[in-house]
Amino acid sequence: MNKSDFLRWFNRGFWKAFTRSTFPIEIPKTPAEKAALLESVYNDIASARYAPGIPEVELVMNKGHGVARTIPVFSIRDYCVYYFCIKELEDVLCGNRTPNTFGGWTLGGQLRIRENDEVESDATGYGRYSFNPQAWTHAFGEFNALLFSQLDPGHYTYVLQLDLSNFYDCVRLDILERWIREHSTVDKGWVIALLFYLLNHWNRRNTGLHPQAVGLPQDALADCSRILANFYLQQYDHFAAGICNQADATYFRYADDQMILLNNPSKIDNLLLLLTRNLDRYGLRVNQKKVILWQTPKLIQHRCRSIQANFAHKGDNQNPVLIRKFVESYLALKPAELVNTWNGGMPLLNRLLWAKLDSLPRRLYEKILVRLTAPLFLLQASADKLKRVSELNTLRVTPINFNKRIRTIAAKSVHNAFHHEAVTFAKGARDEPLRNILQERIDELSRIMYENVIE
């Protein structure tokens, strides 16, 4: 390996991802320290001394109903190796995209901004730790724009929605490696070997000395695994798009969420038969509990398109008239209606968070702040969102004790991803007592997890 070929990928954009992130990881601070680290990693690879480390820490998020999603945080050395391998293979991994599929944008790619950029899904929330968080939101905005450009005019009367069960955990590494080798040039063979050495052994805290054969890490920076996961679905995408064309249907995919637009529901059983059989070949399964056949107007209502339409263009969330219409429509939803909308109405609150809310009449402002300071919203908030809510809270007639609310949530929550976000918020606010309380809670949760203690 030529040293300059290795070093060329580690520009300012690579290091910026770590400086803006909220997860705890030791990174070199000066240019000299960064250069020394990269020199050391290069020498370890070139001399065959490199071995993947154990993840430094594990972030735990609540997937819903208390079910934990564990997000490993690699050492900076392993991130250097992972990033290098993906950049070297990026042309292969990010090419050959099937139309209407999203998930394979490049590590440094800036996607064109489309409508609904501020709408957030589970996938964009996961991408908060990525090398380019905005790209996740932009990609979802483009997916949303294309999807509803077909649905809004009434081109299709039904939408079949499905996703995959535990997708990342089910990716077969032997199949993935074979496909990458088939599409790569011979000179990339050693890069592929290095990549799969990392993928086979990063999780040995759980697998012991046995190489991991199945599963991609849902690691904190997200992007490298996201690109591999998307590549793993490319052959399926090609098959699915062809089958849908035969049924006069249109295939859409964002990450592992799929939407099939069609007019003839009698073809659904045949579609699902062929799609699920094809997925079986790759060790993948459709989550049968999340297969939903929507009538198009119902899906449009479920996604709150009439409310979202108030912020259809960039800058609309700064227009007092549109903001008031958005807020009044949102508050008009009864609690049962709101719970049954997409993600329980959280995407609507996320869009309002960055709007010019101080233009609202006092009565409406207070009602929205009640929602924004509710534990359910704060538990899912990033450090930037906590900061924004804190600023909005100070403009209330009688602000709540925001730091006390964070402490109360931290004391009850057993998922430490919230605590790490709150620590970053406390650091930015220079609230050392709050930071210390949060760090003590993080340490306590680590003890509970690693000692298997019920308290």
C-alpha positions as CSV (number, residue, x, y, z in Angstrom):
1,M,0.0,0.0,0.0
2,N,1.2,3.4,-0.9
3,K,1.2,5.7,2.1
4,S,-0.1,8.7,0.1
5,D,-3.0,6.7,-1.2
6,F,-3.9,5.9,2.4
7,L,-3.5,9.4,3.8
8,R,-5.4,11.2,1.0
9,W,-8.8,10.3,2.3
10,F,-8.4,11.8,5.8
11,N,-9.2,15.4,5.1
12,R,-11.0,18.0,7.3
13,G,-14.4,16.4,6.6
14,F,-13.3,13.2,8.2
15,W,-12.2,14.8,11.5
16,K,-15.1,17.2,11.5
17,A,-17.5,14.3,12.0
18,F,-15.9,13.5,15.3
19,T,-15.7,17.1,16.6
20,R,-19.4,17.7,16.1
21,S,-20.6,14.3,17.5
22,T,-22.0,13.8,20.9
23,F,-20.6,10.3,21.6
24,P,-17.5,9.9,23.7
25,I,-14.4,9.0,21.8
26,E,-10.8,10.1,22.2
27,I,-9.5,11.8,19.0
28,P,-6.2,13.6,18.4
29,K,-6.5,17.3,18.9
30,T,-3.6,18.9,16.9
31,P,-2.6,18.3,13.3
32,A,0.6,16.7,14.5
33,E,-1.2,14.3,16.7
34,K,-3.6,13.4,13.8
35,A,-0.7,12.9,11.4
36,A,1.0,10.6,14.0
37,L,-2.1,8.5,14.5
38,L,-2.6,8.0,10.7
39,E,1.1,7.1,10.4
40,S,0.7,4.5,13.1
41,V,-2.5,3.0,11.6
42,Y,-0.8,2.9,8.2
43,N,2.2,1.1,9.6
44,D,0.1,-1.4,11.4
45,I,-1.8,-2.3,8.2
46,A,1.3,-2.4,6.1
47,S,3.1,-4.7,8.6
48,A,0.0,-6.9,9.2
49,R,0.0,-5.9,12.9
50,Y,-3.5,-4.2,12.7
51,A,-6.2,-5.9,14.6
52,P,-9.7,-4.5,15.3
53,G,-10.3,-3.2,18.9
54,I,-13.2,-3.7,21.2
55,P,-15.8,-0.8,20.9
56,E,-14.9,1.9,23.4
57,V,-18.5,2.4,24.5
58,E,-22.0,1.3,23.6
59,L,-24.8,3.8,23.1
60,V,-28.2,2.3,23.9
61,M,-31.4,3.8,22.3
62,N,-35.0,2.9,23.0
63,K,-36.4,1.4,19.8
64,G,-39.9,1.4,21.4
65,H,-41.6,-0.4,24.3
66,G,-38.3,-0.4,26.1
67,V,-36.5,-2.6,23.5
68,A,-32.8,-1.6,23.3
69,R,-30.9,-0.8,20.2
70,T,-27.1,-1.0,20.9
71,I,-24.9,1.3,18.9
72,P,-21.2,0.5,19.3
73,V,-18.6,3.3,19.2
74,F,-15.4,2.1,17.6
75,S,-12.0,3.4,18.5
76,I,-10.6,6.2,16.3
77,R,-8.1,3.7,14.8
78,D,-10.9,1.3,13.7
79,Y,-12.9,4.2,12.3
80,C,-9.8,5.2,10.2
81,V,-9.6,1.7,8.8
82,Y,-13.4,1.4,8.2
83,Y,-13.5,4.8,6.5
84,F,-10.5,4.1,4.3
85,C,-11.8,0.8,3.1
86,I,-15.2,2.3,2.1
87,K,-13.6,5.3,0.4
88,E,-11.4,2.9,-1.6
89,L,-14.4,0.8,-2.7
90,E,-16.9,3.7,-2.9
91,D,-17.2,3.7,-6.7
92,V,-18.3,0.0,-6.6
93,L,-20.5,0.3,-3.5
94,C,-22.4,3.5,-4.5
95,G,-22.9,2.8,-8.2
96,N,-25.6,0.8,-10.1
97,R,-28.5,2.4,-8.2
98,T,-32.0,1.3,-9.1
99,P,-34.3,4.3,-9.6
100,N,-36.4,5.4,-6.5
101,T,-34.0,3.7,-4.1
102,F,-32.1,5.7,-1.4
103,G,-29.3,4.8,0.9
104,G,-26.2,4.6,-1.2
105,W,-25.0,8.2,-1.3
106,T,-21.3,8.6,-1.0
107,L,-19.6,9.5,2.3
108,G,-18.9,13.1,1.2
109,G,-21.9,13.4,-1.0
110,Q,-24.1,16.5,-0.8
111,L,-27.6,15.7,-2.1
112,R,-29.8,18.2,-3.7
113,I,-32.2,19.8,-1.2
114,R,-35.8,18.7,-1.9
115,E,-39.1,19.3,-0.1
116,N,-39.6,18.1,3.4
117,D,-35.9,18.3,4.3
118,E,-36.8,18.9,7.9
119,V,-39.0,15.8,8.1
120,E,-37.3,13.1,10.2
121,S,-37.7,9.4,10.2
122,D,-36.1,6.6,12.3
123,A,-33.4,6.4,9.7
124,T,-32.5,10.1,9.8
125,G,-32.5,10.0,13.6
126,Y,-30.0,7.2,13.4
127,G,-27.9,9.2,11.0
128,R,-27.4,12.0,13.6
129,Y,-24.0,10.5,14.3
130,S,-22.9,10.2,10.7
131,F,-20.1,11.9,8.7
132,N,-22.8,14.0,7.0
133,P,-26.0,14.2,9.0
134,Q,-27.7,16.6,6.6
135,A,-27.3,14.0,3.8
136,W,-29.6,11.6,5.6
137,T,-32.3,14.3,5.9
138,H,-31.8,15.4,2.3
139,A,-32.1,11.8,1.0
140,F,-35.3,11.3,3.0
141,G,-36.6,14.5,1.6
142,E,-35.9,13.4,-1.9
143,F,-37.5,10.0,-1.3
144,N,-40.6,11.7,0.2
145,A,-40.8,14.2,-2.7
146,L,-40.6,11.5,-5.4
147,L,-43.0,9.2,-3.5
148,F,-45.8,11.8,-3.1
149,S,-45.3,13.3,-6.5
150,Q,-46.8,10.0,-7.6
151,L,-49.4,9.8,-4.9
152,D,-50.7,13.3,-4.6
153,P,-52.1,13.5,-8.2
154,G,-53.9,10.2,-7.7
155,H,-51.8,8.1,-10.1
156,Y,-52.0,5.1,-7.7
157,T,-54.9,4.0,-5.5
158,Y,-53.0,1.7,-3.2
159,V,-49.6,1.6,-1.4
160,L,-48.1,-1.6,-0.1
161,Q,-45.7,-0.8,2.7
162,L,-43.2,-3.3,4.1
163,D,-39.8,-3.5,5.8
164,L,-37.2,-6.1,6.7
165,S,-36.8,-7.8,10.1
166,N,-33.5,-6.9,11.8
167,F,-32.0,-6.1,8.5
168,Y,-28.5,-5.1,9.6
169,D,-28.2,-8.2,11.8
170,C,-29.1,-10.5,9.0
171,V,-26.7,-9.4,6.3
172,R,-24.5,-12.5,5.4
173,L,-20.9,-11.4,5.2
174,D,-19.9,-14.2,2.9
175,I,-22.4,-13.1,0.3
176,L,-21.6,-9.4,0.7
177,E,-17.8,-10.1,0.3
178,R,-18.4,-12.3,-2.8
179,W,-20.5,-9.6,-4.5
180,I,-18.0,-6.8,-3.7
181,R,-15.1,-8.9,-5.2
182,E,-17.2,-9.7,-8.3
183,H,-17.6,-5.9,-8.9
184,S,-14.2,-4.8,-7.9
185,T,-10.8,-4.8,-9.8
186,V,-8.1,-7.2,-8.7
187,D,-6.0,-4.5,-7.1
188,K,-8.7,-3.9,-4.5
189,G,-8.5,-7.5,-3.2
190,W,-6.4,-6.6,-0.2
191,V,-8.7,-3.7,0.7
192,I,-11.6,-6.1,0.7
193,A,-9.7,-8.5,2.8
194,L,-8.9,-5.7,5.3
195,L,-12.6,-4.6,5.4
196,F,-13.9,-8.1,6.2
197,Y,-11.2,-8.7,8.7
198,L,-12.7,-5.7,10.6
199,L,-16.3,-6.9,10.0
200,N,-15.5,-10.4,11.2
201,H,-13.8,-9.5,14.4
202,W,-15.0,-6.1,15.7
203,N,-17.7,-7.8,17.9
204,R,-15.5,-10.4,19.6
205,R,-16.6,-9.1,23.1
206,N,-19.8,-11.1,22.2
207,T,-18.6,-13.6,19.7
208,G,-15.3,-14.5,21.4
209,L,-12.7,-15.8,19.0
210,H,-15.2,-17.0,16.5
211,P,-15.4,-14.8,13.4
212,Q,-18.7,-13.1,13.0
213,A,-20.4,-14.5,9.9
214,V,-23.7,-12.5,9.9
215,G,-24.5,-8.9,10.6
216,L,-23.2,-5.4,9.9
217,P,-22.3,-3.1,12.9
218,Q,-24.9,-0.4,13.5
219,D,-22.1,1.7,14.7
220,A,-22.2,5.3,15.9
221,L,-21.0,6.9,12.7
222,A,-23.5,4.9,10.6
223,D,-22.4,5.8,7.1
224,C,-19.9,3.1,6.3
225,S,-22.3,0.3,7.3
226,R,-25.2,2.2,5.6
227,I,-23.3,2.0,2.3
228,L,-22.6,-1.7,2.7
229,A,-26.2,-2.4,3.7
230,N,-27.5,-0.5,0.6
231,F,-25.1,-2.4,-1.7
232,Y,-26.4,-5.7,-0.2
233,L,-29.9,-4.8,-1.4
234,Q,-28.9,-3.8,-5.0
235,Q,-29.6,-7.1,-6.6
236,Y,-32.9,-7.4,-4.8
237,D,-33.7,-3.8,-5.9
238,H,-33.2,-4.7,-9.5
239,F,-35.4,-7.8,-9.1
240,A,-38.1,-6.0,-7.2
241,A,-38.3,-3.1,-9.7
242,G,-38.7,-5.6,-12.5
243,I,-41.4,-7.6,-10.8
244,C,-43.3,-4.4,-9.9
245,N,-43.1,-3.2,-13.5
246,Q,-44.8,-6.5,-14.6
247,A,-47.6,-5.7,-12.1
248,D,-47.9,-2.1,-13.4
249,A,-46.6,-1.0,-10.0
250,T,-43.7,1.3,-8.9
251,Y,-41.1,0.3,-6.4
252,F,-39.6,2.7,-3.8
253,R,-37.1,2.0,-1.0
254,Y,-35.4,4.2,1.6
255,A,-32.9,2.1,3.7
256,D,-34.9,-1.1,4.3
257,D,-38.4,0.5,4.2
258,Q,-40.2,-0.3,1.0
259,M,-43.3,1.2,-0.7
260,I,-44.9,-0.4,-3.7
261,L,-47.4,1.9,-5.5
262,L,-50.2,0.0,-7.5
263,N,-53.8,0.1,-8.6
264,N,-54.7,-3.6,-8.6
265,P,-54.6,-5.1,-5.1
266,S,-55.3,-8.6,-6.5
267,K,-51.6,-8.7,-7.6
268,I,-50.3,-8.3,-4.1
269,D,-50.1,-12.0,-3.1
270,N,-48.1,-12.8,-6.2
271,L,-45.8,-9.8,-5.6
272,L,-45.1,-10.8,-2.0
273,L,-44.6,-14.4,-3.0
274,L,-41.8,-13.5,-5.4
275,L,-40.3,-10.7,-3.3
276,T,-40.1,-12.8,-0.1
277,R,-38.7,-15.8,-2.0
278,N,-36.0,-13.6,-3.5
279,L,-35.1,-12.1,-0.1
280,D,-34.8,-15.6,1.3
281,R,-31.7,-16.2,-0.9
282,Y,-29.9,-13.5,0.9
283,G,-30.9,-14.5,4.4
284,L,-33.5,-11.6,4.7
285,R,-37.1,-11.7,5.9
286,V,-40.0,-9.3,5.6
287,N,-41.4,-8.2,8.9
288,Q,-44.8,-9.6,8.6
289,K,-46.2,-7.4,11.4
290,K,-45.3,-4.3,9.3
291,V,-46.9,-5.3,6.0
292,I,-49.6,-2.7,5.5
293,L,-51.8,-2.1,2.5
294,W,-52.8,1.5,2.4
295,Q,-55.5,3.2,0.4
296,T,-53.6,6.2,-0.9
297,P,-55.8,8.9,0.8
298,K,-55.3,7.0,4.1
299,L,-51.5,7.0,3.7
300,I,-51.6,10.7,2.8
301,Q,-53.6,11.4,5.9
302,H,-51.4,9.2,8.1
303,R,-48.3,11.2,6.9
304,C,-50.2,14.5,7.7
305,R,-49.6,15.8,4.2
306,S,-52.1,18.6,4.5
307,I,-50.2,19.9,7.6
308,Q,-46.8,19.4,6.1
309,A,-47.9,21.3,3.0
310,N,-47.8,24.5,5.0
311,F,-44.0,24.3,4.9
312,A,-43.7,23.1,1.3
313,H,-40.9,25.4,0.3
314,K,-37.6,26.5,1.9
315,G,-38.1,29.4,4.2
316,D,-41.8,28.7,4.8
317,N,-41.1,27.9,8.4
318,Q,-40.1,31.6,8.9
319,N,-43.5,32.9,7.6
320,P,-45.7,33.8,10.6
321,V,-48.9,33.1,8.6
322,L,-47.8,29.6,7.6
323,I,-46.4,28.9,11.0
324,R,-49.8,29.7,12.6
325,K,-51.7,27.6,10.1
326,F,-49.3,24.6,10.8
327,V,-49.6,25.0,14.5
328,E,-53.3,25.3,14.6
329,S,-53.7,22.3,12.3
330,Y,-51.3,20.3,14.5
331,L,-53.1,21.2,17.7
332,A,-56.5,20.4,16.2
333,L,-55.5,16.7,16.1
334,K,-57.1,14.9,19.0
335,P,-54.7,12.8,21.2
336,A,-55.9,9.5,19.7
337,E,-55.6,10.9,16.2
338,L,-52.1,12.2,16.8
339,V,-50.9,8.8,18.3
340,N,-52.1,7.1,15.1
341,T,-50.2,9.4,12.8
342,W,-46.8,8.6,11.4
343,N,-44.3,8.2,14.3
344,G,-46.9,9.6,16.7
345,G,-46.7,13.1,15.3
346,M,-43.0,13.5,16.1
347,P,-42.1,14.6,12.5
348,L,-44.5,17.5,12.8
349,L,-42.9,18.6,16.1
350,N,-39.5,18.3,14.5
351,R,-40.5,20.6,11.7
352,L,-41.9,23.1,14.2
353,L,-38.8,23.1,16.4
354,W,-36.8,25.2,13.9
355,A,-39.7,27.5,12.9
356,K,-39.9,31.1,14.0
357,L,-42.2,30.1,16.8
358,D,-41.9,33.5,18.6
359,S,-44.1,34.9,15.9
360,L,-47.1,32.9,17.3
361,P,-49.7,34.4,19.6
362,R,-48.8,33.8,23.2
363,R,-51.6,31.2,23.7
364,L,-50.4,29.0,20.8
365,Y,-46.7,29.5,21.8
366,E,-47.4,28.1,25.2
367,K,-49.3,25.1,23.9
368,I,-46.5,24.2,21.5
369,L,-43.8,24.5,24.2
370,V,-45.8,22.1,26.4
371,R,-45.3,19.5,23.6
372,L,-41.7,20.4,22.9
373,T,-40.7,20.1,26.6
374,A,-42.6,16.9,27.2
375,P,-40.4,13.9,28.2
376,L,-41.5,11.9,25.2
377,F,-40.0,14.5,22.8
378,L,-36.9,15.3,24.9
379,L,-36.0,11.6,25.2
380,Q,-35.5,11.5,21.4
381,A,-33.8,14.8,21.1
382,S,-30.3,15.4,20.0
383,A,-28.0,17.9,21.9
384,D,-28.8,20.6,19.3
385,K,-32.6,20.1,19.8
386,L,-32.2,20.2,23.6
387,K,-30.4,23.5,23.1
388,R,-33.1,24.9,20.8
389,V,-35.9,23.8,23.2
390,S,-34.0,25.4,26.1
391,E,-33.8,28.7,24.2
392,L,-37.5,28.6,23.3
393,N,-38.4,27.8,26.9
394,T,-36.8,31.1,28.1
395,L,-39.3,33.0,26.0
396,R,-42.3,31.6,27.9
397,V,-44.3,33.7,30.4
398,T,-43.3,31.3,33.1
399,P,-40.4,29.1,31.9
400,I,-40.1,25.6,33.3
401,N,-36.9,24.5,35.1
402,F,-35.5,22.9,32.0
403,N,-32.4,21.5,33.6
404,K,-34.5,19.9,36.4
405,R,-36.6,18.3,33.7
406,I,-33.5,16.8,32.1
407,R,-32.3,15.5,35.5
408,T,-35.7,13.9,36.1
409,I,-35.7,12.2,32.7
410,A,-32.1,11.1,33.1
411,A,-32.9,9.5,36.5
412,K,-35.7,7.4,35.0
413,S,-34.3,6.5,31.6
414,V,-32.1,3.4,31.4
415,H,-31.1,4.1,27.7
416,N,-27.9,6.0,27.8
417,A,-28.1,7.6,24.4
418,F,-30.2,10.4,25.9
419,H,-27.7,11.0,28.7
420,H,-24.8,11.4,26.2
421,E,-26.9,14.0,24.2
422,A,-27.7,15.7,27.5
423,V,-24.1,15.8,28.5
424,T,-23.2,17.6,25.3
425,F,-26.0,20.0,25.9
426,A,-24.8,20.6,29.5
427,K,-21.2,21.2,28.2
428,G,-22.5,23.8,25.7
429,A,-24.5,25.5,28.5
430,R,-21.5,25.4,30.8
431,D,-23.6,23.7,33.5
432,E,-21.0,21.7,35.3
433,P,-23.4,20.4,38.1
434,L,-25.8,19.0,35.5
435,R,-23.0,17.5,33.5
436,N,-21.6,15.8,36.6
437,I,-25.1,14.4,37.5
438,L,-25.5,13.0,34.0
439,Q,-22.0,11.5,33.9
440,E,-22.7,9.7,37.2
441,R,-25.9,8.3,35.7
442,I,-24.0,7.1,32.6
443,D,-21.5,5.3,34.9
444,E,-24.4,3.7,36.9
445,L,-26.1,2.5,33.7
446,S,-22.8,1.0,32.5
447,R,-22.5,-0.9,35.8
448,I,-26.0,-2.2,35.5
449,M,-25.4,-3.4,32.0
450,Y,-22.0,-5.0,32.5
451,E,-22.7,-6.5,35.9
452,N,-26.3,-7.6,34.9
453,V,-27.9,-5.9,37.9
454,I,-31.6,-5.3,38.4
455,E,-32.2,-2.3,40.5
